[in-house]
């Protein structure tokens, strides 16, 4: 550790970014003017152009800026158009740091200690030749004991009063697509402070999909890519006052913003250029206490979920399910199945063996098989999927997980063995051809379910888009070998309903049942019955034994 020495070089220029908040801007500048090095420092103010409706506030800020003094010089750059916060900062920082070699940056909602400039300039000089130190922060999380040193180095960047050098900023790149393609799961984990701050990678993803337009998270990513370090004070030398409705990002006061400004006048910097593991752990634990994480692992990571939300329907996408790469032909059916299987767990059942036999009729792209295998890793599963196209997705996705004790069968279940015409919908709605199905017709082979029911079956799932009665009627004499049964019932709008026959089969096989309504819903059924892809009613039927 070494105490900062008296400045031997020119002071770093200060760059202030303002927009349409005159009160915040005034407080920021009044505090900055009280800094002991203010009168010796050059100040550059980038005033962003107004969005529609913000003209008067922007004008008020600019009028106030004309009377600023207390600095060696003041340069005001008035943007003619609205750049937005991210582009304004990227452009301004790049221009100034490339010209002067170093830079001190604040925004219009930062109140500084009178010794903020002293700290920043001394730190920028101290680490000038340390390639690994890329960023100087004036703020820090309140997570320390009295034993900690005055300053520390770690991987996380903070942008509430900060500084850097041209040697570091040259590595800045805002390219969310490139990051998503090149960062491994291990990289993302490290980037998120070993999993404690998962909101950070989410910002990268949100920028990729256009839900955010920010800059700081990409500066953080640039630092991580270079294995860089950031200097922080033990206690903040600034106070963030910008939360509220007119803030770009911080809409309400956060608990960790409620602190006093550090009035330290002398600073000791870390000469040992490595991350402080003790403080990193303390902040990680603080953050986890502040934002507790669920113990339940999410099936889709944030990028995969976002990709599924925003990709057009019936477009093939590759994403990660529980960390494994899978292929998906349709994002809407995927999201429905993920919620149904992994959030609601509608197929969850208890077995008296660790190796249950499960028959999955209508396995689709394999999500139900994956669910069953996570529930009972040693289960034996026989899975049917008739659609040749969807069956290829099933094979690929199951192979990605490397499951064993599986039999995948590319056939439909029916009342006899035959070759039938099949409507290949392209997602989870494929079915034996019905009246009105004229396109996307393929030939498929069928199988009798009874061939597989001569032994005890712990769970039988039947989700076969309208063929459930024919299949159940064919194998009803063997259903007493089934312990639990799930049937998704489909009522065709133009055909005789057969729900009573299905329930009778279940009753005569010794099942009690529970029924829930799903899918198409008629709000006023006496006046109008809704119809979706030929169905006017869909039910989940859960058959169980006492």
C-alpha positions as CSV (number, residue, x, y, z in Angstrom):
1,X,0.0,0.0,0.0
2,X,1.2,3.5,-0.8
3,X,-0.1,6.9,0.0
4,X,-0.9,9.0,-3.0
5,X,1.8,11.4,-3.8
6,X,1.6,15.1,-4.7
7,X,0.6,15.6,-8.4
8,X,3.5,15.8,-10.7
9,X,1.5,16.0,-14.0
10,X,-1.4,18.0,-15.3
11,X,-4.7,17.4,-13.7
12,X,-7.2,15.2,-15.5
13,X,-10.0,16.9,-17.3
14,X,-13.5,16.7,-15.8
15,X,-16.3,15.7,-18.1
16,X,-19.9,16.3,-17.0
17,X,-22.9,14.9,-18.8
18,X,-26.2,16.9,-18.4
19,X,-29.7,16.8,-19.9
20,X,-32.9,18.2,-18.5
21,X,-32.6,18.3,-14.7
22,X,-31.7,21.8,-13.7
23,X,-32.0,21.2,-9.9
24,X,-29.8,18.1,-10.0
25,X,-27.3,19.8,-12.3
26,X,-27.0,22.8,-9.9
27,X,-26.4,20.5,-6.9
28,X,-23.8,18.5,-8.9
29,X,-21.9,21.6,-10.0
30,X,-22.1,23.4,-6.6
31,X,-20.5,20.4,-5.0
32,X,-17.9,20.0,-7.7
33,X,-16.9,23.7,-7.4
34,X,-16.1,23.2,-3.7
35,X,-13.5,20.6,-4.6
36,X,-10.0,21.8,-3.7
37,X,-8.7,21.1,-7.2
38,X,-11.6,22.6,-9.1
39,X,-10.0,25.9,-9.8
40,X,-7.0,24.1,-11.4
41,X,-9.2,21.8,-13.5
42,X,-10.6,22.0,-17.0
43,X,-14.4,21.2,-17.2
44,X,-16.1,19.9,-20.3
45,X,-19.9,19.8,-20.2
46,X,-21.8,17.8,-22.7
47,X,-25.4,19.0,-22.9
48,X,-27.6,16.5,-24.7
49,X,-30.2,17.7,-27.2
50,X,-33.9,17.5,-26.2
51,X,-36.4,14.8,-26.9
52,X,-39.8,16.1,-27.9
53,X,-41.3,17.8,-24.8
54,X,-38.0,18.4,-23.0
55,X,-37.1,21.6,-24.8
56,X,-37.8,24.0,-21.9
57,X,-35.9,22.0,-19.3
58,X,-32.9,21.5,-21.6
59,X,-32.9,25.3,-22.3
60,X,-33.1,26.0,-18.5
61,X,-30.1,23.8,-17.9
62,X,-28.1,25.4,-20.7
63,X,-28.9,28.9,-19.4
64,X,-27.6,27.9,-16.0
65,X,-24.4,26.5,-17.5
66,X,-23.5,29.9,-19.1
67,X,-22.8,31.3,-15.6
68,X,-20.6,28.5,-14.3
69,X,-17.2,29.5,-13.0
70,X,-14.8,28.3,-10.3
71,X,-12.8,26.1,-12.8
72,X,-9.7,26.7,-14.8
73,X,-11.8,26.7,-17.9
74,X,-15.3,25.6,-18.8
75,X,-16.2,24.2,-22.3
76,X,-19.9,23.6,-23.1
77,X,-20.8,21.2,-25.9
78,X,-24.4,21.6,-26.8
79,X,-25.7,18.7,-28.8
80,X,-28.0,19.8,-31.6
81,X,-30.0,16.5,-31.5
82,X,-30.8,14.0,-28.7
83,X,-28.0,11.5,-28.5
84,X,-29.4,9.6,-25.6
85,X,-27.4,9.0,-22.4
86,X,-25.4,6.0,-23.7
87,X,-24.3,7.5,-27.0
88,X,-23.6,10.9,-25.4
89,X,-21.3,9.4,-22.9
90,X,-19.5,7.0,-25.3
91,X,-18.9,9.9,-27.8
92,X,-17.9,12.4,-25.1
93,X,-15.6,10.1,-23.2
94,X,-13.9,8.9,-26.3
95,X,-13.3,12.4,-27.6
96,X,-11.8,13.7,-24.3
97,X,-9.8,10.7,-23.2
98,X,-8.1,10.4,-26.6
99,X,-7.1,14.0,-26.5
100,X,-5.9,14.2,-22.9
101,X,-4.9,10.6,-22.0
102,X,-7.0,10.6,-18.8
103,X,-10.5,11.6,-17.8
104,X,-12.7,12.1,-14.8
105,X,-16.4,11.5,-15.5
106,X,-19.6,12.5,-13.6
107,X,-23.2,12.8,-14.6
108,X,-25.7,15.4,-13.5
109,X,-26.9,13.5,-10.4
110,X,-23.7,13.1,-8.5
111,X,-22.8,15.2,-5.4
112,X,-19.1,14.9,-4.7
113,X,-16.9,15.2,-1.6
114,X,-14.6,18.3,-1.6
115,X,-11.7,15.8,-2.0
116,X,-13.3,13.8,-4.9
117,X,-11.0,15.4,-7.5
118,X,-7.9,14.9,-5.3
119,X,-8.8,11.2,-4.9
120,X,-9.4,10.7,-8.7
121,X,-6.3,12.5,-9.8
122,X,-4.0,10.8,-7.3
123,X,-5.4,7.4,-8.3
124,X,-5.1,8.1,-12.0
125,X,-1.5,9.1,-11.5
126,X,-0.7,6.2,-9.2
127,X,-2.0,3.5,-11.6
128,X,-1.0,5.3,-14.8
129,X,1.4,2.6,-15.8
130,X,-0.5,-0.4,-14.5
131,X,-2.1,-2.0,-17.5
132,X,-4.4,-4.3,-15.5
133,X,-6.0,-1.4,-13.6
134,X,-8.5,0.1,-16.0
135,X,-11.0,2.0,-13.9
136,X,-11.2,4.3,-10.9
137,X,-14.5,4.4,-9.0
138,X,-15.4,7.0,-6.3
139,X,-18.4,4.9,-5.0
140,X,-18.6,1.6,-3.3
141,X,-21.1,-0.9,-1.7
142,X,-21.5,-0.6,2.0
143,X,-20.3,-4.1,2.9
144,X,-17.1,-3.6,4.9
145,X,-15.7,-4.0,8.4
146,X,-13.3,-1.7,10.1
147,X,-10.4,-4.1,9.2
148,X,-10.6,-3.4,5.5
149,X,-8.2,-1.0,3.8
150,X,-9.1,2.5,2.6
151,X,-9.2,1.3,-1.0
152,X,-9.3,-2.0,-2.8
153,X,-9.2,-3.6,-6.3
154,X,-11.8,-5.9,-7.7
155,X,-13.4,-6.8,-11.0
156,X,-16.6,-4.7,-10.8
157,X,-16.9,-1.2,-12.4
158,X,-19.1,1.5,-11.0
159,X,-20.0,4.6,-13.0
160,X,-21.1,7.0,-10.3
161,X,-18.0,9.2,-10.4
162,X,-15.2,7.5,-12.3
163,X,-12.1,7.9,-14.2
164,X,-9.9,6.0,-16.7
165,X,-7.0,6.3,-19.2
166,X,-6.8,6.1,-23.0
167,X,-4.7,2.9,-22.5
168,X,-7.8,1.3,-21.0
169,X,-10.7,3.0,-22.9
170,X,-9.2,1.8,-26.2
171,X,-10.6,-1.7,-25.3
172,X,-14.2,-0.4,-24.9
173,X,-16.6,-2.0,-27.3
174,X,-20.4,-2.0,-27.3
175,X,-21.3,-5.2,-29.2
176,X,-23.9,-7.3,-27.3
177,X,-24.1,-9.8,-30.1
178,X,-20.4,-10.5,-30.0
179,X,-20.4,-10.8,-26.2
180,X,-23.3,-13.3,-26.3
181,X,-21.5,-15.4,-28.9
182,X,-18.1,-15.3,-27.2
183,X,-18.8,-15.4,-23.5
184,X,-18.9,-18.9,-22.1
185,X,-21.0,-19.9,-19.1
186,X,-17.9,-19.6,-17.0
187,X,-17.3,-16.1,-18.3
188,X,-20.9,-15.0,-17.6
189,X,-20.6,-16.4,-14.1
190,X,-17.4,-14.4,-13.4
191,X,-19.0,-11.4,-15.1
192,X,-21.9,-11.7,-12.7
193,X,-19.6,-11.6,-9.6
194,X,-19.7,-15.4,-9.4
195,X,-23.4,-15.5,-9.8
196,X,-24.3,-12.9,-7.2
197,X,-25.1,-10.1,-9.7
198,X,-27.1,-11.9,-12.4
199,X,-28.7,-8.6,-13.4
200,X,-25.4,-7.6,-15.1
201,X,-25.6,-10.2,-17.8
202,X,-29.3,-9.4,-18.2
203,X,-28.3,-5.9,-19.2
204,X,-26.2,-7.2,-22.0
205,X,-29.1,-9.4,-23.2
206,X,-31.6,-6.5,-22.9
207,X,-29.3,-4.3,-25.0
208,X,-29.2,-7.1,-27.6
209,X,-32.9,-7.3,-27.9
210,X,-33.4,-3.5,-27.8
211,X,-35.1,-3.3,-24.4
212,X,-32.1,-1.2,-23.1
213,X,-29.6,1.2,-24.6
214,X,-26.8,1.6,-22.1
215,X,-23.1,1.9,-22.1
216,X,-21.7,1.1,-18.7
217,X,-22.3,-2.7,-18.8
218,X,-20.2,-2.8,-22.0
219,X,-17.4,-1.0,-20.2
220,X,-17.7,-3.6,-17.5
221,X,-17.5,-6.4,-20.1
222,X,-14.5,-4.7,-21.7
223,X,-12.7,-4.7,-18.3
224,X,-13.6,-8.4,-17.7
225,X,-12.4,-9.4,-21.1
226,X,-9.0,-7.9,-20.4
227,X,-8.9,-9.4,-16.9
228,X,-8.9,-5.8,-15.7
229,X,-9.3,-4.4,-12.2
230,X,-11.2,-1.4,-10.8
231,X,-10.2,0.7,-7.8
232,X,-12.8,1.5,-5.2
233,X,-12.7,3.5,-2.0
234,X,-13.8,1.8,1.2
235,X,-16.5,4.5,1.7
236,X,-18.1,6.5,-1.2
237,X,-16.7,9.9,-2.0
238,X,-20.0,10.7,-3.9
239,X,-23.7,10.5,-3.3
240,X,-26.1,9.6,-6.1
241,X,-29.1,11.9,-6.0
242,X,-30.6,11.0,-9.4
243,X,-33.3,8.5,-8.5
244,X,-36.9,9.4,-9.5
245,X,-39.3,9.6,-12.4
246,X,-37.0,11.7,-14.5
247,X,-34.0,9.4,-14.1
248,X,-32.9,7.4,-17.1
249,X,-32.3,4.2,-15.1
250,X,-32.7,4.6,-11.3
251,X,-36.4,5.2,-10.7
252,X,-36.5,4.8,-6.9
253,X,-34.0,5.2,-4.1
254,X,-32.1,2.1,-3.3
255,X,-31.1,1.1,0.2
256,X,-27.4,1.2,-0.6
257,X,-27.7,4.8,-1.8
258,X,-28.6,5.9,1.8
259,X,-25.1,6.8,3.0
260,X,-22.9,9.8,4.0
261,X,-20.2,11.1,1.8
262,X,-16.7,10.1,2.8
263,X,-14.7,13.3,3.8
264,X,-11.3,11.6,3.8
265,X,-8.5,13.9,2.7
266,X,-5.7,11.4,2.4
267,X,-5.8,8.2,0.3
268,X,-3.8,5.0,0.5
269,X,-3.8,3.0,-2.8
270,X,-3.2,-0.7,-3.3
271,X,0.2,-1.5,-4.7
272,X,-0.5,-5.3,-4.9
273,X,-2.3,-5.5,-8.3
274,X,-4.8,-8.3,-7.6
275,X,-8.4,-8.7,-6.7
276,X,-9.2,-8.4,-3.0
277,X,-11.0,-11.7,-2.5
278,X,-12.1,-10.9,1.0
279,X,-13.9,-7.7,0.0
280,X,-15.2,-9.3,-3.2
281,X,-16.8,-12.1,-1.1
282,X,-18.2,-9.5,1.4
283,X,-19.9,-7.5,-1.4
284,X,-21.2,-10.7,-3.0
285,X,-22.8,-11.8,0.2
286,X,-24.2,-8.3,0.8
287,X,-25.7,-8.3,-2.7
288,X,-27.3,-11.7,-2.2
289,X,-28.8,-10.5,1.0
290,X,-30.1,-7.4,-0.8
291,X,-31.4,-9.4,-3.8
292,X,-32.0,-13.0,-2.5
293,X,-31.8,-15.7,-5.2
294,X,-34.2,-18.6,-5.5
295,X,-32.7,-22.1,-4.8
296,X,-34.6,-23.4,-7.8
297,X,-32.6,-23.4,-11.0
298,X,-34.4,-21.8,-13.9
299,X,-34.9,-23.9,-17.0
300,X,-34.0,-21.1,-19.4
301,X,-31.2,-18.7,-18.9
302,X,-32.1,-15.0,-19.5
303,X,-30.8,-14.9,-23.0
304,X,-32.7,-18.1,-24.0
305,X,-35.9,-16.8,-22.5
306,X,-35.5,-13.4,-24.3
307,X,-34.7,-15.2,-27.5
308,X,-37.8,-17.3,-27.2
309,X,-39.9,-14.2,-26.4
310,X,-38.9,-12.1,-29.4
311,X,-38.2,-14.6,-32.2
312,X,-41.1,-14.9,-34.8
313,X,-43.2,-18.0,-34.5
314,X,-42.2,-21.2,-36.4
315,X,-38.6,-20.0,-36.6
316,X,-35.9,-22.5,-35.5
317,X,-33.8,-21.3,-32.7
318,X,-31.0,-22.8,-30.6
319,X,-31.1,-22.0,-26.9
320,X,-30.1,-23.5,-23.5
321,X,-32.4,-25.5,-21.3
322,X,-30.8,-26.2,-17.9
323,X,-27.5,-25.3,-19.5
324,X,-27.8,-27.8,-22.4
325,X,-28.2,-26.7,-26.0
326,X,-31.5,-27.6,-27.6
327,X,-33.2,-26.9,-30.9
328,X,-36.7,-25.5,-31.0
329,X,-39.0,-25.1,-34.0
330,X,-41.4,-22.7,-32.4
331,X,-40.9,-20.3,-29.6
332,X,-44.5,-19.9,-28.5
333,X,-45.1,-23.6,-27.9
334,X,-41.7,-23.8,-26.1
335,X,-42.7,-21.1,-23.6
336,X,-46.0,-22.7,-23.0
337,X,-44.4,-26.1,-22.4
338,X,-41.7,-24.7,-20.2
339,X,-44.3,-23.1,-17.9
340,X,-46.5,-26.1,-17.9
341,X,-43.7,-28.6,-17.2
342,X,-41.1,-26.9,-15.2
343,X,-43.0,-24.1,-13.4
344,X,-46.3,-25.8,-12.8
345,X,-44.9,-29.4,-12.9
346,X,-48.3,-30.8,-14.0
347,X,-46.7,-34.3,-14.6
348,X,-45.1,-34.6,-11.1
349,X,-46.0,-37.9,-9.5
350,X,-44.7,-40.1,-6.7
351,X,-43.3,-43.6,-7.4
352,X,-42.5,-46.4,-5.1
353,X,-39.4,-47.1,-7.2
354,X,-36.4,-45.1,-8.4
355,X,-36.7,-46.7,-11.8
356,X,-40.3,-46.1,-12.9
357,X,-41.5,-47.0,-16.3
358,X,-42.9,-44.0,-18.1
359,X,-44.7,-44.0,-21.4
360,X,-44.8,-40.6,-23.1
361,X,-47.4,-40.5,-25.9
362,X,-46.8,-37.2,-27.8
363,X,-43.3,-36.4,-26.7
364,X,-42.9,-33.5,-29.2
365,X,-39.4,-32.0,-29.0
366,X,-38.6,-33.8,-25.8
367,X,-39.3,-31.3,-23.0
368,X,-41.6,-33.8,-21.2
369,X,-38.9,-36.5,-21.4
370,X,-36.4,-34.1,-20.0
371,X,-38.8,-33.3,-17.2
372,X,-39.4,-37.0,-16.3
373,X,-35.6,-37.6,-16.4
374,X,-35.0,-34.8,-14.0
375,X,-37.7,-36.1,-11.7
376,X,-36.5,-39.7,-11.9
377,X,-33.0,-39.9,-13.5
378,X,-33.1,-43.7,-13.6
379,X,-36.6,-44.0,-15.1
380,X,-37.1,-46.1,-18.3
381,X,-39.0,-44.0,-20.8
382,X,-40.7,-45.0,-24.0
383,X,-41.6,-41.9,-26.0
384,X,-43.7,-41.7,-29.1
385,X,-43.7,-38.8,-31.6
386,X,-45.3,-39.3,-35.0
387,X,-44.3,-36.1,-36.8
388,X,-41.0,-36.9,-38.7
389,X,-39.8,-33.3,-38.5
390,X,-40.6,-32.9,-34.8
391,X,-39.1,-36.3,-34.1
392,X,-35.7,-35.1,-35.4
393,X,-35.8,-32.3,-32.8
394,X,-36.7,-34.9,-30.1
395,X,-33.7,-37.0,-31.0
396,X,-31.4,-34.0,-31.1
397,X,-32.5,-32.6,-27.8
398,X,-32.4,-35.9,-25.9
399,X,-28.9,-36.5,-27.3
400,X,-27.8,-33.1,-25.9
401,X,-28.7,-34.3,-22.4
402,X,-27.1,-37.7,-22.8
403,X,-29.9,-39.6,-21.2
404,X,-30.0,-43.4,-21.0
405,X,-32.8,-46.0,-20.7
406,X,-34.8,-44.3,-23.4
407,X,-36.7,-45.7,-26.4
408,X,-37.8,-43.1,-29.0
409,X,-40.4,-44.2,-31.5
410,X,-41.3,-42.2,-34.6
411,X,-44.9,-43.5,-34.8
412,X,-48.4,-42.4,-33.9
413,X,-50.6,-44.3,-31.6
414,X,-53.9,-45.4,-33.0
415,X,-56.6,-48.1,-32.8
416,X,-54.7,-50.4,-35.1
417,X,-51.4,-50.6,-37.0
418,X,-51.7,-48.7,-40.3
419,X,-50.4,-45.9,-42.4
420,X,-52.3,-42.6,-42.0
421,X,-52.2,-39.1,-43.2
422,X,-50.9,-36.6,-40.6
423,X,-51.2,-32.8,-40.3
424,X,-47.6,-31.6,-39.5
425,X,-48.4,-28.2,-37.8
426,X,-44.7,-27.5,-37.1
427,X,-44.8,-27.2,-33.4
428,X,-46.9,-29.0,-30.8
429,X,-50.2,-29.2,-32.7
430,X,-49.6,-32.0,-35.1
431,X,-52.4,-34.6,-35.4
432,X,-54.1,-37.3,-37.4
433,X,-55.6,-35.6,-40.4
434,X,-59.0,-34.2,-39.8
435,X,-61.6,-32.5,-42.0
436,X,-60.2,-29.1,-43.1
437,X,-56.5,-30.2,-42.8
438,X,-55.4,-29.8,-46.5
439,X,-51.8,-28.5,-46.2
440,X,-48.7,-29.8,-44.5
441,X,-49.9,-33.4,-44.8
442,X,-47.4,-36.3,-44.4
443,X,-47.7,-40.1,-44.2
444,X,-47.0,-41.7,-40.9
445,X,-47.1,-45.2,-39.4
446,X,-49.2,-46.0,-36.4
447,X,-48.8,-48.4,-33.4
448,X,-51.1,-49.9,-30.8
449,X,-50.5,-48.8,-27.2
450,X,-51.7,-52.1,-25.9
451,X,-48.4,-53.7,-27.0
452,X,-46.6,-51.7,-24.3
453,X,-49.1,-52.2,-21.4
454,X,-48.6,-55.8,-20.5
455,X,-46.3,-54.7,-17.6
456,X,-46.6,-52.2,-14.8
457,X,-46.5,-48.6,-16.1
458,X,-45.9,-46.0,-13.4
459,X,-46.9,-43.1,-15.5
460,X,-48.8,-42.9,-18.8
461,X,-49.0,-39.6,-20.6
462,X,-51.4,-39.2,-23.5
463,X,-51.2,-35.8,-25.3
464,X,-52.0,-36.7,-28.9
465,X,-54.2,-33.9,-30.2
466,X,-57.6,-35.6,-30.5
467,X,-56.7,-39.3,-30.9
468,X,-57.0,-40.0,-27.2
469,X,-60.4,-41.8,-27.3
470,X,-59.3,-44.2,-30.1
471,X,-56.1,-45.1,-28.3
472,X,-57.7,-45.5,-24.8
473,X,-60.5,-47.6,-26.2
474,X,-58.0,-49.9,-27.9
475,X,-56.0,-50.5,-24.7
476,X,-58.6,-50.2,-22.0
477,X,-58.4,-53.9,-21.1
478,X,-54.8,-53.3,-19.9
479,X,-55.1,-49.9,-18.2
480,X,-55.3,-51.7,-14.8
481,X,-51.5,-52.0,-15.2
482,X,-51.1,-48.2,-15.2
483,X,-50.6,-46.5,-11.9
484,X,-51.0,-42.9,-13.0
485,X,-52.4,-41.5,-16.2
486,X,-52.6,-38.1,-17.8
487,X,-54.9,-37.4,-20.7
488,X,-55.2,-34.1,-22.6
489,X,-58.7,-34.2,-24.0
490,X,-59.6,-32.4,-27.2
491,X,-63.1,-31.8,-28.3
492,X,-63.5,-31.2,-32.1
493,X,-66.1,-28.6,-32.9
494,X,-67.6,-30.6,-35.7
495,X,-67.5,-34.1,-34.2
496,X,-69.5,-35.8,-31.5
497,X,-67.9,-35.3,-28.1
498,X,-66.6,-38.4,-26.4
499,X,-65.5,-37.1,-23.0
500,X,-68.0,-39.3,-21.2
501,X,-66.7,-42.4,-22.9
502,X,-63.1,-41.5,-21.9
503,X,-64.1,-40.9,-18.3
504,X,-66.0,-44.2,-18.3
505,X,-62.9,-46.0,-19.5
506,X,-60.9,-44.4,-16.7
507,X,-63.5,-45.2,-14.1
508,X,-63.9,-48.8,-15.2
509,X,-60.1,-49.1,-15.0
510,X,-60.2,-48.1,-11.3
511,X,-59.0,-44.5,-11.6
512,X,-60.3,-41.5,-9.8
513,X,-59.8,-38.3,-11.8
514,X,-59.3,-34.6,-11.5
515,X,-60.1,-32.3,-14.4
516,X,-58.9,-28.8,-15.2
517,X,-59.8,-26.6,-18.2
518,X,-57.0,-25.4,-20.5
519,X,-56.6,-23.7,-23.9
520,X,-59.6,-22.4,-25.7
521,X,-62.1,-20.8,-23.5
522,X,-65.7,-19.5,-24.2
523,X,-66.6,-16.6,-22.0
524,X,-70.3,-16.8,-22.8
525,X,-70.8,-20.4,-23.9
526,X,-74.6,-20.1,-24.1
527,X,-74.2,-17.4,-26.7
528,X,-71.0,-18.3,-28.5
529,X,-68.5,-21.3,-28.4
530,X,-65.0,-20.4,-29.2
531,X,-63.0,-22.5,-31.7
532,X,-59.3,-22.7,-32.0
533,X,-57.6,-24.9,-34.7
534,X,-60.8,-27.0,-34.8
535,X,-61.1,-27.5,-31.0
536,X,-64.0,-26.1,-29.0
537,X,-62.8,-27.5,-25.6
538,X,-59.6,-28.8,-24.1
539,X,-59.2,-30.4,-20.7
540,X,-56.4,-31.9,-18.6
541,X,-57.5,-35.2,-17.0
542,X,-55.4,-36.5,-14.2
543,X,-56.1,-40.2,-13.4
544,X,-54.9,-41.7,-10.1
545,X,-55.5,-44.5,-7.8
546,X,-56.6,-44.2,-4.2
